[in-house]
Amino acid sequence: MSPTRISTVVLDAHDAHELADFYVRLLGYVVRADEPDWVLIGPPPGEQGVSLAFETERAYVPPVWPTRDPGDQQMMLHLDIEVDDLEGETARAVSEGARLHEYQPQEDVRVLLDPSDHPFCLWVETQAQ
């Protein structure tokens, strides 16, 4: 095993708990640590996956994607979430609090915004014919 590895992706938010609650519902994750301005979530025991943490940032500025104007807060990263049913999972994500982004660059991907306006993608693997 490598002496170093990525264990968690941390996202800033205007409200760490609100964003953590959204991803718990979306991904079926469980809360592993909960502090006033920081929450760690991850897959249920026995399951594998990347952990996510959320930190309340009082001066949080949501990213803009695609960037429209010089000086816009640029997206630094986004989460890609593989699904089997793109339309069904898109509808479920919206029902949990996501918003469908106006810009959709691909047929097999849906770009959504979480409650803190971080873009994330739901995607389905297409089979080569």
C-alpha positions in Angstrom: 0.0 0.0 0.0 1.1 3.5 -0.8 2.2 5.5 2.3 -0.2 8.3 1.3 -3.8 8.2 -0.1 -6.7 10.5 -0.5 -9.3 9.7 2.2 -11.8 12.5 2.0 -12.9 15.3 -0.3 -13.8 18.5 1.7 -16.4 21.0 0.3 -16.9 24.5 1.8 -20.4 25.6 2.2 -22.6 28.4 3.7 -24.0 25.7 6.0 -22.0 22.4 6.5 -24.9 20.6 8.1 -27.4 21.4 5.3 -25.0 20.3 2.6 -24.0 17.1 4.5 -27.7 16.2 5.0 -28.3 16.6 1.2 -25.4 14.2 0.4 -26.4 11.7 3.1 -29.9 11.5 1.4 -28.4 11.5 -2.2 -25.7 8.9 -1.6 -27.1 6.8 1.3 -24.1 7.7 3.4 -23.9 7.9 7.1 -22.6 10.7 9.4 -19.2 9.7 10.8 -18.4 13.0 12.7 -20.4 16.0 13.5 -19.1 19.3 14.8 -20.6 22.8 14.9 -19.0 23.9 11.6 -17.8 20.6 10.1 -19.4 17.2 9.2 -17.8 14.0 7.8 -20.0 11.5 6.0 -19.1 8.2 4.3 -20.4 4.9 3.1 -22.2 2.7 5.6 -20.0 0.2 7.4 -18.9 -2.6 5.1 -19.3 -0.5 1.9 -16.5 1.2 0.1 -16.5 4.7 -1.3 -15.0 8.2 -0.9 -15.8 10.1 2.3 -17.0 13.6 2.0 -16.6 16.4 4.6 -18.3 19.8 4.7 -17.0 22.9 6.4 -19.0 26.0 7.1 -17.2 29.0 5.5 -18.7 32.3 6.6 -17.4 34.1 3.5 -18.4 31.2 1.1 -19.0 32.3 -2.5 -20.6 29.7 -4.7 -18.8 28.7 -7.9 -19.9 29.7 -11.4 -19.9 27.0 -14.1 -19.3 27.5 -16.9 -17.4 30.7 -16.0 -19.1 33.6 -17.7 -17.3 36.7 -16.6 -13.7 37.5 -15.5 -13.6 37.4 -11.7 -16.3 34.8 -11.3 -15.6 32.3 -8.6 -14.4 29.3 -10.6 -15.3 25.7 -9.9 -12.3 24.0 -8.5 -13.6 20.5 -8.6 -16.9 18.6 -9.0 -18.2 15.2 -8.0 -19.1 12.6 -10.6 -21.7 10.2 -9.4 -22.3 7.1 -11.5 -25.9 5.9 -11.7 -27.8 3.2 -13.5 -31.0 5.2 -14.2 -30.0 8.8 -15.3 -33.5 10.2 -15.5 -34.8 8.5 -12.3 -31.7 9.5 -10.3 -31.9 13.1 -11.7 -35.5 13.3 -10.5 -34.6 11.9 -7.1 -31.6 14.4 -6.7 -34.0 17.3 -7.5 -36.5 16.0 -5.0 -33.7 15.9 -2.4 -32.8 19.6 -3.0 -30.6 19.7 -6.1 -31.3 22.0 -9.1 -30.8 21.0 -12.7 -28.2 23.2 -14.3 -29.3 25.2 -17.4 -26.2 24.0 -19.3 -26.2 20.2 -20.1 -23.1 19.4 -22.3 -23.7 15.6 -22.8 -26.6 13.2 -23.3 -25.3 10.7 -20.8 -24.6 13.2 -18.1 -26.8 15.5 -16.0 -25.2 18.5 -14.4 -26.9 19.6 -11.2 -26.3 22.1 -8.4 -26.3 21.0 -4.8 -27.8 23.3 -2.1 -24.6 25.3 -1.9 -24.4 25.6 -5.7 -21.5 23.2 -6.2 -22.0 21.6 -9.6 -22.0 17.8 -9.6 -22.7 15.3 -12.4 -24.8 12.2 -12.5 -23.7 10.0 -15.3 -24.4 6.6 -16.8 -21.9 4.5 -18.5 -22.9 4.0 -22.1 -22.2 0.6 -23.8 -20.4 0.7 -27.1 -22.5 -0.8 -29.8 
